Amino acid sequence: MNNTRTTRCSTLLLVYVALGVTMMTISSFWRISLHAGGVGGFAAFLTWMIGSAWAWTFLALPLIAWARVHRKRHNWAQVAAGGAVGASVTWIVLALASG
């Protein structure tokens, strides 16, 4: 395995540890959407690592949000917060990891 791939995998692991801790902390007092957080985080990771051409992956967020609200698992604020927190935590960890 080359060094770049190892670094990216390690960075992704760090992102998801930070995202997991953040989302679980928020979930202890408010019902945030972990599904939206995961999609927002992964879309942010793809966009950061591969390039802005992958920003289209954020288009999955409205579909996930609609599904979670339609199934009455969350309200709009909870899915919006999930997507925003997922993307934000990912961007912050990637910015810190890249120096």
VOBA-1610 file (N, C-alpha, C; in pm, whole numbers, padded with zeros to 5 digits, always signed):
BEGIN
Met+00085-00118+00000Met+00000+00000+00000Met+00090+00124+00000Asn+00062+00216-00092Asn+00149+00332-00098Asn+00117+00432+00014Asn+00208+00524+00035Asn+00198+00619+00147Asn+00078+00712+00133Thr+00045+00756+00011Thr-00068+00847-00008Thr-00199+00778+00030Arg-00216+00654-00012Arg-00338+00580+00021Arg-00347+00557+00172Thr-00237+00525+00235Thr-00235+00505+00380Thr-00272+00633+00452Thr-00218+00744+00406Thr-00248+00874+00467Thr-00396+00907+00452Arg-00451+00884+00335Arg-00594+00913+00313Arg-00683+00825+00399Cys-00648+00699+00410Cys-00726+00608+00495Cys-00717+00649+00641Ser-00599+00686+00687Ser-00582+00730+00825Ser-00659+00858+00851Thr-00657+00949+00755Thr-00730+01074+00768Thr-00880+01047+00773Leu-00929+00958+00688Leu-01071+00924+00689Leu-01111+00862+00823Leu-01025+00777+00878Leu-01052+00719+01009Leu-01060+00828+01115Leu-00968+00922+01112Leu-00969+01034+01206Leu-01096+01118+01191Val-01137+01141+01068Val-01261+01217+01042Val-01379+01147+01106Tyr-01391+01017+01085Tyr-01508+00946+01136Tyr-01505+00926+01287Val-01389+00921+01347Val-01382+00919+01493Val-01432+01053+01547Ala-01381+01163+01490Ala-01424+01296+01534Ala-01574+01316+01509Leu-01620+01271+01394Leu-01762+01284+01362Leu-01848+01200+01455Gly-01803+01080+01484Gly-01878+00993+01576Gly-01889+01052+01715Val-01778+01101+01767Val-01779+01162+01900Val-01869+01286+01903Thr-01858+01369+01801Thr-01940+01490+01794Thr-02088+01458+01786Met-02124+01366+01695Met-02265+01333+01677Met-02324+01263+01800Met-02247+01176+01863Met-02297+01109+01982Met-02313+01207+02099Thr-02224+01303+02106Thr-02236+01406+02210Thr-02363+01487+02190Ile-02387+01530+02068Ile-02508+01607+02038Ile-02632+01520+02061Ser-02625+01393+02021Ser-02740+01302+02037Ser-02777+01277+02182Ser-02685+01302+02273Ser-02715+01279+02414Ser-02814+01382+02469Phe-02830+01495+02399Phe-02927+01594+02446Phe-03023+01643+02337Trp-03000+01607+02210Trp-03087+01648+02101Trp-03080+01544+01991Arg-03188+01518+01925Arg-03195+01412+01824Arg-03148+01463+01688Ile-03020+01453+01660Ile-02963+01496+01533Ile-02960+01376+01437Ser-02969+01401+01308Ser-02971+01294+01209Ser-02830+01243+01180Leu-02803+01120+01223Leu-02674+01059+01195Leu-02663+01021+01047His-02775+00988+00984His-02773+00956+00841His-02727+01078+00760Ala-02786+01193+00788Ala-02748+01315+00717Ala-02603+01353+00750Gly-02562+01331+00873Gly-02424+01359+00912Gly-02324+01274+00837Gly-02356+01146+00822Gly-02268+01056+00748Gly-02257+01093+00601Val-02369+01127+00540Val-02369+01164+00398Val-02297+01298+00379Gly-02326+01396+00465Gly-02259+01526+00455Gly-02109+01514+00478Gly-02071+01432+00573Gly-01929+01412+00600Gly-01856+01344+00486Phe-01917+01240+00429Phe-01851+01170+00320Phe-01845+01254+00194Ala-01950+01332+00168Ala-01948+01422+00052Ala-01838+01527+00069Ala-01823+01578+00190Ala-01716+01675+00216Ala-01579+01611+00198Phe-01564+01487+00244Phe-01437+01416+00229Phe-01402+01396+00082Leu-01499+01349+00003Leu-01474+01329-00140Leu-01436+01460-00210Thr-01507+01567-00176Thr-01480+01696-00237Thr-01341+01747-00199Trp-01304+01731-00074Trp-01172+01777-00027Trp-01061+01695-00090Met-01073+01563-00085Met-00964+01476-00128Met-00950+01462-00280Ile-01063+01458-00350Ile-01057+01432-00494Ile-01068+01560-00575Gly-01149+01654-00525Gly-01160+01781-00594Gly-01304+01829-00604Ser-01319+01953-00643Ser-01450+02017-00646Ser-01547+01952-00745Ala-01495+01874-00838Ala-01583+01803-00930Ala-01673+01705-00856Trp-01637+01668-00734Trp-01716+01576-00654Trp-01815+01647-00563Ala-01827+01776-00573Ala-01923+01850-00490Ala-02067+01809-00521Trp-02091+01750-00636Trp-02225+01702-00671Trp-02275+01598-00571Thr-02184+01533-00497Thr-02228+01431-00401Thr-02311+01491-00287Phe-02300+01622-00267Phe-02384+01689-00167Phe-02532+01685-00206Leu-02560+01657-00333Leu-02699+01648-00378Leu-02773+01529-00316Ala-02701+01439-00256Ala-02765+01327-00185Ala-02830+01373-00055Leu-02783+01485-00001Leu-02837+01533+00128Leu-02986+01563+00126Pro-03039+01634+00026Pro-03184+01658+00028Pro-03266+01529+00021Leu-03216+01430-00053Leu-03287+01302-00061Leu-03288+01231+00074Ile-03174+01229+00141Ile-03166+01168+00274Ile-03254+01245+00371Ala-03249+01377+00365Ala-03331+01459+00455Ala-03479+01431+00434Trp-03522+01429+00308Trp-03663+01401+00279Trp-03703+01265+00334Ala-03620+01164+00313Ala-03652+01029+00358Ala-03665+01022+00510Arg-03576+01087+00581Arg-03579+01084+00728Arg-03703+01156+00782Val-03738+01269+00719Val-03857+01344+00761Val-03984+01268+00720His-03986+01216+00598His-04102+01142+00549His-04133+01021+00638Arg-04030+00953+00685Arg-04050+00837+00772Arg-04073+00876+00917Lys-04079+01007+00941Lys-04106+01061+01075Lys-04000+01020+01178Arg-03876+01010+01132Arg-03764+00980+01221Arg-03700+01109+01274His-03713+01216+01195His-03654+01345+01230His-03742+01457+01176Asn-03714+01579+01223Asn-03775+01696+01161Asn-03669+01763+01075Trp-03710+01870+01004Trp-03617+01935+00910Trp-03495+01995+00979Ala-03513+02048+01098Ala-03400+02106+01170Ala-03297+01999+01206Gln-03343+01882+01243Gln-03252+01774+01282Gln-03171+01722+01163Val-03234+01711+01046Val-03159+01663+00930Val-03067+01772+00875Ala-03110+01896+00881Ala-03024+02006+00836Ala-02901+02016+00926Ala-02923+02006+01055Ala-02812+02011+01150Ala-02718+01892+01129Gly-02774+01775+01104Gly-02690+01657+01080Gly-02599+01675+00961Gly-02655+01722+00850Gly-02574+01744+00731Gly-02469+01852+00752Ala-02508+01959+00819Ala-02414+02069+00843Ala-02301+02028+00938Val-02337+01957+01044Val-02234+01912+01139Val-02142+01811+01073Gly-02199+01718+00996Gly-02117+01619+00928Gly-02015+01682+00835Ala-02061+01774+00753Ala-01970+01841+00659Ala-01870+01930+00732Ser-01916+02002+00833Ser-01828+02095+00906Ser-01718+02023+00982Val-01754+01920+01056Val-01654+01845+01132Val-01552+01785+01036Thr-01599+01733+00924Thr-01508+01675+00824Thr-01411+01779+00771Trp-01463+01896+00732Trp-01375+02003+00680Trp-01274+02047+00785Ile-01318+02059+00909Ile-01228+02104+01016Ile-01115+02003+01038Val-01151+01875+01048Val-01049+01771+01070Val-00953+01765+00951Leu-01005+01773+00830Leu-00918+01770+00713Leu-00825+01892+00708Ala-00877+02007+00744Ala-00794+02128+00745Ala-00682+02116+00849Leu-00717+02064+00966Leu-00616+02047+01072Leu-00514+01939+01034Ala-00560+01833+00971Ala-00470+01722+00934Ala-00377+01760+00820Ser-00420+01854+00736Ser-00336+01890+00621Ser-00232+01996+00655Gly-00236+02042+00776Gly-00130+02133+00819Gly-00176+02271+00824
//
